[in-house]
Amino acid sequence: ESLVNARSAAQNSQLEKKLFCAPFVSSDVFCSGFWRDQVTPENSFVQGLTDRLKTTVLSSKAYSTSSQYHRAFRKWKEFAVCKLNETGFPADPFHVALYLQHLLEQAQSPSVIDSAFYGIKWAHDMAGLPSPTDNSVVENVRSAAKRILGTAAVNRKEPISSDLIREIVSQANLDNPVDLRNITMYVLCFTVFFRFDDIS
């Protein structure tokens, strides 16, 4: 019975792996670079090992991560075919830089450029090919996107000046216990660089 259970578990595991890699194995990623001319259709043993090897390679990333990278790579391919009249894979660094520039001009967040960058890198890594994302110009475009698009500006408050403290003290009614308490806290905070929350 334990042997039957073990076989069943192994079969379920193989099924899960096949379902895992199904969206990706049809991609031209597995017809290029490392994988080109590696399949021997007449040899079922080698074919089976090759299919399982693809699954193993895909398992180096979580399914959600692979899905995200695959979507980003497909968008790059569409751009390459429609706008550049290129196949898009393997990708040329100049064309990738153009694509990132295009995204930079359209996007509101640097995460869009990051997604494209890593999607293209993922596809080349899966195929065992040099990635155009290793090119210094492509990397510079990605870095520039972070600076240009950046993150939401922080609304920093101006520090309180000593002149403002003097003005507050001069206008306060120090005979009033509440005013006296407040002025004491303001001066103490200003003197030792506390925030109001630190002593209130």
N, C-alpha and C positions, 0 to 999 in steps of 0.2 A: 504493500500500500504506500509506503514512504517513497518507493521508487516511482510509482505512478504520480504521486503528488509532486515529486521533484521534476518529472518530465512535463507535467502540466504547468508548473511554475515557469519552467524554461521556455515553453511554447508561448505562454502569456507575455513573458519578458521580450521574446523575439517579436511578437505582434505589436507590443507597445513601442518597440524601437522602430519598427517599420512605419507605424503611424506617425511617430515623431519626425522621421526624416522625409516622409512622403511629399510635403510641400516643396522640399528643397532639391531632392535628387534629380528631378526633371530639369533643373536649371542648367544652363551651359557652364556653370561653375564646375560641374563634375564631368565636363567633356573637354576641359582645357588643362594646360600645365601638367601637373603631376599625374592627372588621370588620363591624359591623351594616350591612346594606343596601349593602355594597360589592360583593357578588357579583352578576354578571349572567349567569344560567345560559344564556341564549340566545347569549351571546357567548363562544365557546370560547377565543378569544385572551385575553380579560380573565380568564376562569376559570383558564386555564393560568398566567398571570402571578400571579394571586392565590394559587394553590396553591404556586407556587415562592417567593412572598414569605413565606408562612407558614413554609416550610422554612428560609428565610434567617433569619427572626426567631428561630426555635428554635435555629438554629446559633450564636446569640450565647452559648450555654452549652454545655458538654460534655454528651454524651448522658447520662452517669451523673448529672450534676447536675440536668439537666432531669427525669430519671426520679425522682430523690429528691424534687424540688419537686412534681412531679405527684402522687406518692403522698401527700405531706403535704397537698396541696390537696384531694385526694379524701377524706381523713380529715376535713378541715374541713367539706367539703360534707355528708358523712354526719352529722356532729354537728349541723350547721345544720338539716338536714331532719328528723332524728329527735328532737332535743332542743328546737330553737327554732321548729320549724314554719316555717322560712324556706328559700328556695332556696339561699342562701349565696353567690350571685354575681350582681351585684357585692355585696361584703360590706359590712355596716354596721360602723363602728368599735366601737360598743358591743357588738355581738354577737361580734366578734373578741376584744375584751377579756374577755368572759365565757368564751369558748373557752380563751383562754390561762390564765385563772384555774382553769378546770376541769383543764387539763393540769398546772398547777402543783401542784394538790392530789393528783394521781395520780402524778406523775413522780418519779424519783429523781435526775435530772440536768437541768441547764438546757438541754442540747442538744436535748431534746424540744421545749421551748418555741421555741428557735431554729429548729428544723426547720419547725414549724408557721408561725412568723412569716414565714420566707423563702419557704415554699411559697405562702402567701396573697399575698405581695408579688409573687412570680414570675408568678402567674396574672393579676394586675391589670396588671403591666407588659406581659405578652404581649398583653393585650387593649387596651392603650393607655388604661387607666382609672386614675383617682386611686386610690392604694392606702390602705386603712384602716390599714396599718402605719405610715403617716406621721403618724397621729394621736398627739399627745403622751401621752395616757392609755395607748394600746396600747403605745407605746414604753416607758413607765414600768413597765408590767406585765412586759415582757420584761427590763428592767434589774433589776427587783425579783427576778425569778426567779433571776438570777445570784447575787444577794446571799443569797436565802433558801436555795436549793439548794446554791449555791456549789460549791466543789471540795473534795476530800478534805483534811481538816485535816493540817497539817504537824506532825509530832511533834518539836518543838524541845526540845533539852536545855538545862537551866538552866546558866548560866555558872558557872565555878569561882570561888569567893570567896577573898579573901586569908586568911580564917580557916581555910578548908579546906586551903590550902597550908601554913599554919603547923602545922596538926594532922598533916598527912602528914609534914612534916619532923621534928616532935617524936617521932613514932612510928618513924621510919626508923632503921636501923642504919647509920650513916654509915661505919663501919669495913668494911662489906661493899661491895666494888666495884660490884656490880649495883645495890644500893640507892642508892649514891652517884650512879651514872650516871642512874638513873631520877629521883631528886630534882633533879638538875641540869637534866634535860630539862623537868621539870614547872615549875620556877621560871623557866627561860628562856622557855618557852611562855607562861606567865602574864604575864611582864614585857613581852614584845614582841608579845603577842596572836597568836602562831603557833598553828596547829593541830598536834596531835601528829604528823600525817602529814607536815608540812612539814620536820621535822627527823629523823624516824626512818628 
